[in-house]
Amino acid sequence: MESLRLRRTNLFYPTSRDIPDLRGLLGQLNSARVAMNADILEDILEIEEQRFDAGQQGCNGEEFEALIDTAKRAKVLPVDRQRRLYFHILRQWSVPKKLGQAELPLLLDAYSDVIASAHRGYPVIRLQRMHGLLHFGYAPGFDLDRAAPPDLEEFKRRRALWHAFNFQHLPGMLAKLAKFVPFSHEPATVTRLHALVGLVRFRTSDYDGKTYSVFDFALWGMMTIVLLDTARRESLLDAFALEREHLPHFAEHVDVLKRIAAALGEPGVSDSVAHRFGG
């Protein structure tokens, strides 16, 4: 990538591995005591949208959150620009860490903008289906509870739940299954997750073959929470068993399920899994 300059202000925009380094730019402005203004903000957005139109990866969600904070302090963040910034946060598979009640409608609108561009696919749209369904209740081709968008407190609960699924590998998740127990005591959460995994028929994506990953920790975290609920466990396993001939890599899914059951140490879970899928 050639070195970038902001068109309206002619400021240098650093890059890292051919991607605009927004955090570096903000640090540069701060060091030079250059105040954020409407022209700088529009320049940054314009470059990001040009990259999006060209199918190129952009800045990450944390960088855009830092930009939002800076623009708020400078009082140069009208709602239309904030919605555009939320769009880029969401498309990069992130959600804002700071969100006020008045900002939630902007985020919901930005998610609808992402869905309208979902056909663009990776790398410009990195938001995954499970992420969208959990937070917003719908995704391309799936409607969980779109008609009942979350209020701010519910959105925060969903965001906290999503963060609980943040694992790098299965052994790490198996060692910390206790973190899912509190969620299993929330009837509304269990009911919603039961409906969600059933809606997607236990699939992490629409892709089969080598591109399909069995190790999607959001799916397995949701499954674990429902397994811990005695009222929903049997119907969950019955629905899962019905996918034997249809779910990609079903045997590998069963292996993960058995490992979760063993790690939970709950006899009821282990017995129910063994009854349907063997010991």
C-alpha positions as CSV (number, residue, x, y, z in Angstrom):
1,M,0.0,0.0,0.0
2,E,1.2,3.5,-0.8
3,S,1.4,5.9,2.2
4,L,-1.9,7.4,2.9
5,R,-2.8,11.0,3.5
6,L,-6.2,12.3,4.6
7,R,-7.7,14.1,1.6
8,R,-9.3,17.1,3.3
9,T,-6.6,17.8,5.8
10,N,-3.5,16.3,4.1
11,L,-2.4,14.6,7.3
12,F,-0.2,11.5,7.1
13,Y,-2.2,8.2,7.9
14,P,0.2,5.4,9.0
15,T,-0.3,1.9,7.9
16,S,0.5,-1.5,9.3
17,R,0.8,-4.6,7.1
18,D,-1.0,-2.7,4.3
19,I,-3.9,-1.8,6.6
20,P,-4.6,1.7,7.8
21,D,-3.3,2.0,11.4
22,L,-6.1,4.0,13.0
23,R,-4.7,3.7,16.5
24,G,-1.4,5.0,15.2
25,L,-3.1,7.9,13.6
26,L,-4.9,8.8,16.8
27,G,-1.7,8.6,18.7
28,Q,0.0,10.8,16.2
29,L,-2.7,13.4,16.4
30,N,-2.5,13.4,20.2
31,S,1.3,13.7,20.2
32,A,1.1,16.7,17.8
33,R,-1.8,18.1,19.7
34,V,-4.0,18.2,16.6
35,A,-7.6,18.3,17.7
36,M,-10.1,15.9,16.1
37,N,-12.5,17.8,13.8
38,A,-15.2,17.0,11.3
39,D,-12.9,17.0,8.3
40,I,-10.5,14.5,9.9
41,L,-13.3,12.2,10.9
42,E,-14.8,12.3,7.5
43,D,-11.4,11.6,5.9
44,I,-11.0,8.5,8.1
45,L,-14.5,7.2,7.2
46,E,-14.0,7.9,3.5
47,I,-10.8,5.8,3.4
48,E,-12.5,3.0,5.3
49,E,-15.5,3.0,3.0
50,Q,-13.2,3.1,-0.1
51,R,-11.5,0.0,1.3
52,F,-14.8,-1.7,2.0
53,D,-16.0,-0.9,-1.6
54,A,-12.8,-2.4,-2.9
55,G,-13.2,-5.6,-0.9
56,Q,-10.3,-4.9,1.4
57,Q,-9.9,-5.5,5.1
58,G,-10.2,-2.4,7.3
59,C,-9.4,-1.3,10.8
60,N,-10.6,-3.3,13.7
61,G,-13.4,-2.7,16.1
62,E,-11.3,-1.5,19.0
63,E,-9.7,1.1,16.8
64,F,-13.1,2.5,15.8
65,E,-14.2,2.6,19.4
66,A,-11.2,4.7,20.2
67,L,-12.1,7.0,17.3
68,I,-15.7,7.3,18.6
69,D,-14.4,8.3,22.1
70,T,-12.1,10.9,20.5
71,A,-14.9,12.3,18.3
72,K,-17.3,12.5,21.2
73,R,-14.9,14.5,23.3
74,A,-14.4,16.8,20.3
75,K,-18.1,17.0,19.8
76,V,-17.9,16.1,16.1
77,L,-19.9,12.9,16.1
78,P,-23.4,13.4,14.6
79,V,-25.7,10.4,14.6
80,D,-25.1,9.6,10.9
81,R,-21.4,9.3,11.4
82,Q,-21.8,7.3,14.5
83,R,-24.0,4.8,12.7
84,R,-21.4,4.5,10.0
85,L,-18.7,3.8,12.6
86,Y,-20.9,1.2,14.3
87,F,-21.3,-0.4,10.9
88,H,-17.5,-0.9,10.6
89,I,-17.3,-2.1,14.2
90,L,-20.0,-4.8,13.6
91,R,-18.6,-5.9,10.2
92,Q,-15.3,-6.6,11.9
93,W,-17.0,-9.1,14.3
94,S,-17.1,-6.8,17.3
95,V,-19.6,-4.9,19.3
96,P,-19.1,-1.6,21.2
97,K,-18.0,-2.0,24.8
98,K,-19.5,1.4,25.6
99,L,-23.1,2.0,24.7
100,G,-25.8,4.3,26.0
101,Q,-29.5,3.9,25.8
102,A,-29.7,6.6,23.1
103,E,-27.1,4.9,21.0
104,L,-28.7,1.4,20.9
105,P,-31.1,2.3,18.1
106,L,-28.1,3.5,16.0
107,L,-26.4,0.1,16.7
108,L,-29.5,-1.8,15.6
109,D,-29.7,0.3,12.5
110,A,-26.0,-0.3,11.8
111,Y,-26.6,-4.0,12.1
112,S,-29.3,-3.8,9.5
113,D,-26.8,-2.1,7.3
114,V,-24.3,-5.0,7.8
115,I,-27.0,-7.5,7.0
116,A,-27.8,-5.7,3.7
117,S,-24.1,-6.1,2.8
118,A,-23.7,-9.6,4.2
119,H,-23.5,-11.1,0.7
120,R,-20.1,-9.3,0.3
121,G,-18.6,-12.0,2.6
122,Y,-15.1,-12.3,4.1
123,P,-12.9,-10.3,4.6
124,V,-15.0,-7.1,4.4
125,I,-17.9,-8.7,6.4
126,R,-16.4,-10.8,9.2
127,L,-19.5,-10.9,11.4
128,Q,-20.6,-14.5,11.9
129,R,-24.1,-15.8,11.9
130,M,-24.0,-17.0,15.5
131,H,-22.8,-13.6,16.6
132,G,-25.6,-11.8,14.9
133,L,-28.3,-14.2,16.1
134,L,-27.2,-14.0,19.7
135,H,-27.0,-10.2,19.9
136,F,-29.7,-9.1,17.5
137,G,-32.0,-12.0,17.0
138,Y,-31.7,-12.4,13.2
139,A,-29.2,-13.1,10.5
140,P,-29.4,-13.7,6.7
141,G,-32.0,-16.5,6.3
142,F,-32.7,-16.8,10.0
143,D,-35.2,-15.1,12.3
144,L,-34.9,-16.0,16.0
145,D,-36.7,-13.0,17.6
146,R,-36.2,-10.0,15.4
147,A,-39.6,-8.6,16.3
148,A,-38.4,-8.1,19.9
149,P,-35.1,-6.2,19.7
150,P,-33.1,-6.0,23.0
151,D,-33.2,-3.1,25.4
152,L,-29.9,-1.8,26.7
153,E,-29.7,-4.1,29.7
154,E,-30.6,-7.2,27.6
155,F,-28.0,-6.3,25.0
156,K,-25.4,-6.0,27.8
157,R,-26.4,-9.5,29.0
158,R,-26.1,-10.9,25.6
159,R,-22.7,-9.2,25.1
160,A,-21.4,-10.7,28.4
161,L,-22.6,-14.1,27.4
162,W,-20.8,-13.9,24.0
163,H,-17.6,-12.9,25.9
164,A,-18.0,-16.1,27.9
165,F,-17.5,-18.1,24.7
166,N,-14.1,-16.6,24.1
167,F,-11.8,-19.6,24.0
168,Q,-8.8,-20.5,21.8
169,H,-9.1,-24.3,22.1
170,L,-11.3,-27.0,23.4
171,P,-9.2,-28.0,26.5
172,G,-9.3,-24.4,27.6
173,M,-13.1,-24.4,27.4
174,L,-13.4,-27.8,29.1
175,A,-11.3,-26.5,32.0
176,K,-13.7,-23.6,32.6
177,L,-17.2,-25.0,32.0
178,A,-18.2,-23.8,35.5
179,K,-18.4,-20.3,34.1
180,F,-21.5,-21.4,32.2
181,V,-23.4,-22.5,35.3
182,P,-24.8,-19.1,36.2
183,F,-26.3,-18.7,32.7
184,S,-28.0,-22.1,33.1
185,H,-30.0,-20.7,36.0
186,E,-31.5,-18.0,33.8
187,P,-34.7,-19.6,32.3
188,A,-35.0,-16.9,29.6
189,T,-31.4,-17.4,28.5
190,V,-31.7,-21.2,28.4
191,T,-34.9,-21.0,26.4
192,R,-33.4,-18.5,23.9
193,L,-30.2,-20.5,23.4
194,H,-32.2,-23.7,23.0
195,A,-34.2,-22.1,20.3
196,L,-31.1,-20.6,18.7
197,V,-29.1,-23.8,18.3
198,G,-32.2,-25.6,17.0
199,L,-32.9,-22.9,14.5
200,V,-29.4,-23.3,12.9
201,R,-29.6,-27.1,13.3
202,F,-26.4,-27.1,15.3
203,R,-24.4,-25.7,12.3
204,T,-21.7,-23.2,12.8
205,S,-21.8,-22.1,9.2
206,D,-23.4,-22.8,5.8
207,Y,-20.1,-24.2,4.5
208,D,-19.3,-27.9,4.4
209,G,-16.0,-29.7,3.8
210,K,-12.7,-28.3,4.8
211,T,-14.1,-24.9,5.5
212,Y,-16.5,-26.2,8.2
213,S,-15.1,-26.0,11.7
214,V,-16.5,-28.3,14.5
215,F,-14.7,-26.2,17.1
216,D,-17.0,-23.2,17.3
217,F,-17.0,-22.3,21.0
218,A,-20.1,-20.1,20.8
219,L,-22.1,-23.2,19.7
220,W,-20.6,-25.4,22.3
221,G,-21.0,-22.8,25.0
222,M,-24.7,-22.5,24.2
223,M,-25.0,-26.3,24.1
224,T,-23.4,-26.6,27.5
225,I,-25.7,-24.0,29.1
226,V,-28.8,-25.9,27.8
227,L,-27.3,-29.3,28.8
228,L,-27.1,-28.0,32.4
229,D,-30.8,-27.3,32.4
230,T,-32.7,-30.5,33.2
231,A,-36.0,-29.2,31.7
232,R,-34.4,-28.6,28.2
233,R,-31.6,-31.2,28.1
234,E,-33.5,-34.1,26.7
235,S,-35.2,-32.2,23.9
236,L,-31.8,-30.6,22.9
237,L,-30.2,-34.0,22.6
238,D,-33.2,-35.5,20.7
239,A,-33.0,-32.6,18.2
240,F,-29.2,-33.1,17.9
241,A,-29.6,-36.8,17.3
242,L,-32.0,-36.1,14.4
243,E,-29.1,-34.4,12.6
244,R,-27.1,-37.6,12.4
245,E,-27.4,-37.9,8.6
246,H,-27.3,-34.2,7.9
247,L,-24.8,-32.4,10.1
248,P,-21.3,-32.1,8.6
249,H,-18.7,-34.2,10.6
250,F,-21.4,-35.5,12.9
251,A,-19.1,-38.1,14.6
252,E,-16.7,-35.3,15.4
253,H,-19.5,-33.3,17.0
254,V,-20.5,-36.2,19.1
255,D,-16.9,-36.6,20.3
256,V,-16.9,-33.0,21.4
257,L,-20.3,-33.5,23.1
258,K,-19.0,-36.5,25.0
259,R,-15.9,-34.6,26.2
260,I,-18.1,-31.8,27.4
261,A,-20.4,-34.2,29.3
262,A,-17.3,-35.9,30.9
263,A,-15.8,-32.5,31.9
264,L,-19.1,-31.3,33.4
265,G,-19.1,-34.2,35.9
266,E,-22.9,-34.2,36.0
267,P,-24.2,-37.8,35.9
268,G,-27.5,-36.8,34.4
269,V,-25.7,-35.2,31.4
270,S,-23.3,-38.1,30.9
271,D,-26.2,-40.6,31.1
272,S,-28.3,-38.7,28.6
273,V,-25.5,-38.4,26.1
274,A,-24.4,-42.1,26.6
275,H,-28.0,-43.2,26.1
276,R,-28.2,-41.6,22.6
277,F,-24.6,-41.8,21.4
278,G,-22.9,-44.6,23.3
279,G,-20.4,-44.5,26.1
